[in-house]
Amino acid sequence: MHARYEEWIRFVFDHPVTNPEWHWATDAPTFEASEEDCALLIEQTFTRSGDDLSRFSDAQVNQGIYFLASTACSDYMFSFKDSKVRMDTRLSAIRSIFVLYRDCFQARCTETLSHLDHVARSALNSVCYMFWDINALGYLEGTDDEGRLADCVFSVLADTLRLPHLACQEAAIHGYGEFSCFYPERVEEAMDAFLATDIPSAALRAYAENARVGYIL
C-alpha cells in the first residue's frame, strides 16, 4: 500500500457534492506527487474501489472519479501514458480500470442506458458512461510504446464488455467508439464479435452498430 494512500483518498473523494465542484475553487487543496506515484495511487484507488469507496456516496464517487479522469479537471491520469513512469506500472494502472468497472460501477450503477438519457437512480452512471470520453488515454497516437498501451486498453474494454451489466457494457461500447478514428479495424473486429452474440437489449445492439463506425454520443 502506498504510504500516502489514505491522504490521497480523502483528497479526491472526501468533499461535499457542489456545483461548481470543490476543485474549481481558487483555494482548493492540491496533492503534489511524482508521475509514478500518481499512477500507483490511481491504480490502488481503482483496484480497491469496491471496498474503499463504499464510505462515500454515489455522488461523491462520481465527483471524485470525474476529477481524476477528466483532462479538464486534473492531469493525474496523464501518468498512465507518461514515459517517465515504468511500463509495468502504466500497464497495471490501465488494467485497474477494469476492476473499477467490475467492483464499483457494476455494483453501484443503475442498469440504464445513458446515451438514451434514461434516468438512473445512481449518480455514478454519469462517469461510468463518460469515462473513456474524458480521460487522457483517449489519445495514444505517438505515445511512447503506443502499441503496448493500446493493447492493454483494448483488453480492458473487452473485459468490461463481458460484464453482465447494461451500463458497463454501454460504457465499453462508448470507449470502442472513441477509439474508432485511431484504430478502426480493431474496433470493427471487436464490435463484430459482440454483435454476433445474443444481446438482449435492442438499444445496446444499435449502439454497438453505431460505435463500430465511430458514431457514438
N, C-alpha and C positions, 0 to 999 in steps of 0.2 A: 504494500500500500504506500502510495506517495505520502511523504511527510506532511504535505500541505493539503491533503485531500479534503478534510473536513472544512478547512478555511475556504477552499475553492467552492465546495457545495453551498456553503452559506452565501458566498459572494454571488453565485449565479442564480440561486433559487429562493433564498430567504428574504423575499421582498413582497410587499402588498402588490396586488394587481391594479395598476393605474393606467390612465390614458392622459398624457403620454407616459410611457413606461419609465421606470426608475432610472434606467441607464442614459436617458436623454438629458437629465438634469446637469447643470453646469458643475455642480459639486458632487456628482455621482462617484461612488468609490471605484477604485481601479485595482487590478490584480496584475502585478508585474512578474513575469516568469519567462524562461527561455522557450524557444520554439519546441525543443524536445520535451520540456516539462508540460507545455500546453497540450501536446499530443497525448502524452501519458495520462494527464488529468482528465481529458475528454474521454479517452478510451475507458478509464476506470469508471467515469460517470455513466457511460452508456452500458458497460458490462454489468454494473451494479444497479442499474436503473430500476429494476423490478422491486428491489428491496429499499435502496437508499433514498429513492424519491417518493416513497409511499407516505412520508410525513408531510408532503406538500400537496396542495390541491391541484386538480387538473389544470386550472387556470394558471397557477404558479409554475407548474412544469412546462406548460405551453409557452409562457412568457420567457422562461429560462432557456428552453431549447431554441426558441427563435433568436434570443440574444446570442447564444453560442454559434448557431448555424448561419444566420443571415450575414452576408458580407456587408449589408447596410448598417448592421448593429455592432459588429465586432470583427476582429481579424483572427480570432483564435483558431478557427478551422483551416486557415491557410497553412498551419503547421502540418496538416495531413499530406501536403504535397511539397513541402519545403525541403530542398536538397540538403540543408544543414541538419535535418533530422535523420537519424538512422533509418534505413529502408525497412528493417524488421519492425521498428516502432510505427512507421507510417502504415504499413500493411496491416498490422494488428489493430491500429486505430480505425482504419476503414472497416475492417471486419466487425468491429464492435457495433457498427451501425445496425447490423442485422439483429444483434442482441437487444438493442433499444427497441426495435420493432417487435421482436418476439416477446420480450419480458415486460415491456412498458406499454407500448401502443396497443398491442394485441389485447392486453389485459384491461386497458382503461378506455380505449376509444369505442365510440358507438359504431356499429356496423351499418354505416350510411355512406352515400357517395357524395363527396364534396364538390366534384365537378358539376353535379346537377343541383347544387345548393340545397341538398337535403339538410334538414335541421338535425343537428347532432346534440345528444344530451351531454356529451363531454367536450369541454373546451380544447382538449388535446387533439381533436380531429383536425384542427386547423394546421398545426405544424406537422402532424403526421402526413397530411396530404402535400404540403408545400416544401417538405424537407429538401428534396432533390432539385427544386426550383430555385432555392435561395442560397445553398451552400457553395463553398469555394471549389468543391470537386466537380462542379458542373462544367468547368472548362479546364481540360487537362492538356490540350494541344501544346506541344513544345515543352512540357514539363519534364524535368529530369526523370528518366525511367518511366516515361508515359505508358509504355506497354504494360508493365507490371502493375502500375496503379489502375489502369483501365481494366485489366483482367480481374483485379480484386473488386473493383466497383461492380462489374457485371456479375460476379459471383454473389455479391451481396444482394443485388437486385433479383437474381434468380432464386435465391433462398427466401427472400421476402415474398416473392410472388407465390411461393408454395405454402405460405402460411394460410390456414383456413379462416381468414378474416377479411371481410369485404373491404374495409378501409385500408388495411395493409396492402392488399393486392392492388387496389386503386393507386396507392402511393408508389408502388413499384412500377406500375404501368406508366404513371406520370414521369417517373425517373427515366424509363426507357425512352419516352417521347422527348425528354430534354436532350438525351444523348444522340438522337436520331440524326441531327445535322452533322455530327462528327464521326459517328460510327454507324452509318445507315445499314450496312449489311448485317452487322451483329444484332442490331435492333430488329430488323426484319426476321432474322432467324429465330430470335427469342420469342417474338410475338407470334410467328407461325406455329411454333411448338406449343405455345399457350392456347392459341385458337383451335388447335387440334384436340384439345381436351374438353371434357364436359364442364361447361361454365354455366352454373345455374342462373346467373344474372345476365339478362339480355343487354342491360345497360352497360355492364362491365365488359361484355364481349364487344360492343360497339366502341367503347373507349379504347380497347386494345387494338381494334382495327384502325382507328384513327392514329394511335400512337405509333403504329407500325410505319406510317409515312410521316411521322413528326408533327401531326396535327393534334395538339393537346392544349387544354386550357390551363 
